[in-house]
Amino acid sequence: MALVFKDRVQETTATTGVGTLTLAGAVAGFQSFTSGIGDGNLVDYCIEAVDSNGNPTGDWETGQGTYTVSGTTLSRTTVYGSSNGNAAVNLSAGTKRVFCTLPDNRVSQIGYLDTTQTWTGVNAFSPTARSSGSASWLSFNGPADTGLTASTESIGVVFAGSTRQWATGALATQRSHVLKASTIAFVGTSTVTTAATLAIEAAPIAGTNATITNSYALWVQGGNSLFAAKVGVGASAPTQSLYVDVGATAVDGIYLSGSSNPAFVLRNAGVTKGYWTIATTAGSFFNDSVLNDIVFRAESARILFGSPGGNSSLVVNGMNNIIANVPITTNLAARTSGSPSVLTISTPADTTLTASVESISVNLNCSATRQFSTGALTTQRECVIQAPTYAFVGASTITSAATLAITNAPQASTNATITNAYALWVQAGAVRFDGTKAGFFGVAPVVKPATTGTGATGYTQNTSANTVVAESTFTGNSGSTAYTISDVVLALKQLGFLTA
């Protein structure tokens, strides 16, 4: 349905009363409503009663209605004015002329005059569909004003909001101004490279003698903004919710600045725990990611945490290097359900790595020399794994618990042969076991046997002297199989404790 204006559209009618008109055909020299207005379209009409000589009798009415080809009828939906006190005229018998017109209220609404126009009432603009050309259906061409009042803003187009009152009842959505998306089609297969429902070509441009301190193409001065789809900044086809592509320009992609409050917060909706905050105050890099996964990805660039140009506390440098310039301490909040891990490192399934070059998944590089002030140290340990304490709400049993567990030695897969596979390889230096128990080959650890003693200590002597000799046999303290000293020596060689 469109509002249609056409020149020289006029018919007659013999309809009486205040209802829908039935049109009787075009007046000589005019076109009919069927050819001029079209089926189902709106039209601003005028009804004029005439006598047998065609002279006006005094009854008239202007308004808007819908023309229907079937039955050649014209409704009288809205009456603009009439000889009946601006109400619908009760038409008497006789001939009436009905024609397309442009009422005075419509002229003020469209604003054809070269003055500021104020539109009142409900207005609908529905231009006739065109079958050729490339004209816009509504254009506002701002004039090149001169000599405007100094220090006074001059707004080109204003959409002024108002206070609007409803009857009591909830609203799912209320939008003050709406731009509906258009549908673009072609007669044959064609492509639109870039399409937009609303396009802003550029920010305001400074002309002669003008300096613009802050120039914005779009300025949301207050209130929240909602983007329900993907947003691209410098990207014509964003693939993420927010896609920023600065290209080769020497500018920051996203610049966040904060003072006492965090400049950047990532948080799951409705979650009170589990978020990352990055701010400018000391100690304001906080990780409580109990319920969230936050991924910082760096392939060729760096991610820095710290002062620009100064010492960064954490640097993710390219694909391989993470550099920490200050101590990193993670204190996670205690959890009361689930079975989450504190730290998980999942190595990727790399392919086509460089031939004959070792690829280490996790490298704790402690090779740096660290200098202390003069003074003796009782203990200095470079890497420490402290024992956890496990508890239950009620009496429960853990069958096997370990402070550090290695599930197996490296496994040979497709086309791979491993000559020596070790679950643990101490490449140099002494090894110290302070525990009182040791178990190998899946055997539960037992108390270390003494080197001398009786059968109760786990071995049987071949002589009465308190000396262990080659023929002495061991039963593993509580086992039944007897082993000789040569068996033990062989086992120690296989374990790597003795040279083969």
C-alpha positions, 0 to 999 in steps of 0.5 A, spaced: 500 500 500 502 506 497 500 513 498 499 515 490 499 522 487 497 523 480 495 529 476 488 529 472 485 523 476 477 524 476 471 520 476 463 521 478 459 518 483 452 517 485 453 514 492 449 517 497 450 517 505 457 517 509 460 510 506 464 508 501 464 511 494 462 507 488 466 510 482 462 511 475 468 512 470 472 517 468 470 525 466 472 526 459 479 529 459 481 525 465 484 518 467 480 513 472 482 511 479 484 505 476 489 507 471 492 513 475 492 510 483 492 503 482 489 497 486 489 498 494 493 504 494 492 510 498 489 517 495 488 524 498 481 525 495 476 531 494 468 530 493 464 535 490 457 535 489 455 539 482 448 540 479 446 538 472 450 543 469 456 541 473 456 547 477 458 546 485 452 545 490 456 547 496 457 540 499 464 538 499 469 533 503 477 532 503 480 526 506 484 520 505 482 513 502 483 506 499 482 505 492 479 498 490 479 496 483 474 490 484 468 494 484 471 501 483 470 503 490 474 509 494 473 508 502 473 515 506 478 512 511 480 519 514 476 526 513 481 532 513 475 537 512 468 538 509 462 543 508 459 539 514 464 541 520 470 537 517 466 531 518 464 526 513 458 529 508 452 525 508 451 525 500 444 527 497 442 524 491 445 527 484 452 527 481 458 528 485 465 529 482 471 525 485 478 527 484 485 526 486 488 532 490 493 535 494 490 538 501 493 544 505 495 540 510 499 535 506 503 541 503 505 543 510 507 536 512 511 535 506 514 541 507 515 543 499 516 551 502 523 553 503 521 555 510 522 550 516 516 546 517 513 542 523 509 536 521 503 534 526 499 528 526 500 521 524 504 521 517 505 515 512 510 516 506 509 511 501 511 513 494 509 509 488 514 503 486 518 505 480 520 500 474 526 504 472 532 509 474 536 510 480 532 516 484 532 516 491 525 516 494 526 521 500 532 526 500 534 532 504 539 537 501 541 541 506 543 549 504 549 552 504 548 557 509 552 563 510 552 568 516 549 564 521 549 566 528 556 566 532 557 561 537 550 558 536 549 550 534 545 550 527 542 542 526 541 540 519 536 535 521 533 534 528 529 527 530 526 530 537 523 525 542 517 526 546 514 524 552 509 519 550 504 515 555 501 508 555 495 505 558 498 500 564 501 494 561 508 491 560 512 493 553 516 487 550 520 493 546 519 500 545 523 504 539 523 511 538 526 511 531 526 505 527 530 504 520 528 497 517 532 493 513 531 493 505 531 487 501 535 488 495 533 484 489 535 483 481 532 481 475 538 476 474 544 474 478 548 480 481 552 482 486 552 488 491 559 488 494 557 493 500 550 494 502 548 498 509 541 500 512 544 506 514 551 509 512 555 515 514 560 517 509 564 521 514 565 525 520 564 533 519 569 536 515 573 543 517 572 548 511 575 555 510 577 558 517 574 552 521 578 548 526 574 542 529 577 539 535 573 533 535 570 530 529 565 524 530 561 521 524 557 518 530 556 520 537 552 517 542 551 522 547 548 518 553 545 512 554 547 504 553 548 502 546 546 495 543 549 491 538 545 485 536 549 482 531 557 482 529 560 489 529 566 490 524 571 496 525 575 497 519 573 490 517 568 489 511 566 482 513 566 481 521 567 474 523 566 475 530 562 479 535 567 485 535 572 485 529 577 490 529 582 491 523 587 497 523 590 494 517 597 497 515 595 504 519 600 506 525 594 506 530 592 502 536 586 497 534 583 498 541 585 503 546 582 503 553 584 508 558 581 508 565 583 512 572 580 509 578 575 504 575 577 498 570 578 500 563 576 493 561 572 488 564 570 481 561 564 478 564 559 473 563 552 475 564 549 474 571 556 471 574 559 474 580 565 470 580 570 468 574 572 475 570 578 478 568 579 486 569 585 490 566 586 497 569 591 502 570 591 502 578 597 498 581 595 490 582 589 491 578 590 485 574 586 480 577 584 473 575 578 469 578 577 465 572 573 460 576 567 460 571 570 463 565 575 461 559 579 467 557 584 467 551 589 472 549 592 470 542 598 472 539 601 469 533 606 474 531 605 480 535 606 481 543 601 482 548 604 486 554 601 487 561 604 493 564 606 500 563 607 502 555 615 503 554 616 501 561 617 494 564 612 489 562 610 484 568 607 479 563 609 479 555 606 474 550 611 475 545 609 471 538 608 464 538 613 461 542 615 466 548 612 468 554 616 473 558 614 475 566 618 480 568 615 480 575 613 474 580 606 471 578 602 469 583 595 466 582 590 465 588 584 462 586 578 462 590 576 456 593 570 452 589 565 448 593 563 444 587 565 440 581 572 437 579 576 443 576 583 443 575 587 449 577 592 449 571 591 445 565 596 446 559 594 442 553 599 441 548 597 442 540 598 436 536 603 439 531 605 436 524 611 437 519 615 440 525 623 441 523 626 435 521 632 432 527 630 438 531 627 437 538 621 440 540 619 441 547 612 442 549 613 445 556 620 448 558 622 451 565 628 454 563 632 455 570 639 456 567 640 463 569 645 465 575 641 468 581 646 472 586 644 472 593 647 477 598 653 474 602 650 469 607 649 461 608 643 458 605 640 452 609 636 450 603 635 453 596 630 449 591 629 452 584 622 448 583 618 446 588 611 442 588 608 442 595 604 437 597 596 438 597 592 436 603 585 432 601 579 432 606 572 429 605 565 431 608 565 424 611 569 418 611 572 416 604 578 413 601 583 415 596 586 409 593 592 412 590 594 419 591 600 423 588 603 430 589 606 429 582 604 423 577 607 421 570 602 417 566 607 414 562 614 414 558 613 417 551 609 413 546 611 411 539 606 413 534 605 412 526 612 411 523 616 413 530 621 408 533 623 410 540 630 407 542 630 409 549 623 412 552 623 414 559 618 417 564 623 421 568 630 422 566 635 426 570 640 427 566 645 429 571 646 431 578 645 427 584 638 424 586 635 424 593 629 421 596 628 423 603 621 419 603 621 412 607 618 408 602 619 407 595 615 402 590 617 400 583 613 396 577 606 398 580 608 395 587 606 398 593 612 402 597 614 398 603 619 400 608 626 400 606 629 393 609 636 394 613 642 392 611 643 387 617 638 383 621 634 377 621 629 374 617 624 379 620 627 385 616 626 382 609 631 377 608 634 370 610 642 370 611 646 364 609 650 364 615 649 366 622 653 372 621 650 379 621 652 380 614 649 380 607 652 376 602 651 374 595 647 368 597 642 371 601 635 371 599 630 377 600 622 376 600 620 383 600 619 384 607 612 381 606 612 377 600 613 370 598 618 370 592 625 370 594 631 374 591 638 373 591 643 379 591 644 378 584 637 379 582 637 386 586 643 388 583 640 387 576 634 390 578 638 396 580 642 396 573 635 396 569 633 402 573 639 406 572 641 406 579 647 402 577 652 402 571 650 396 566 
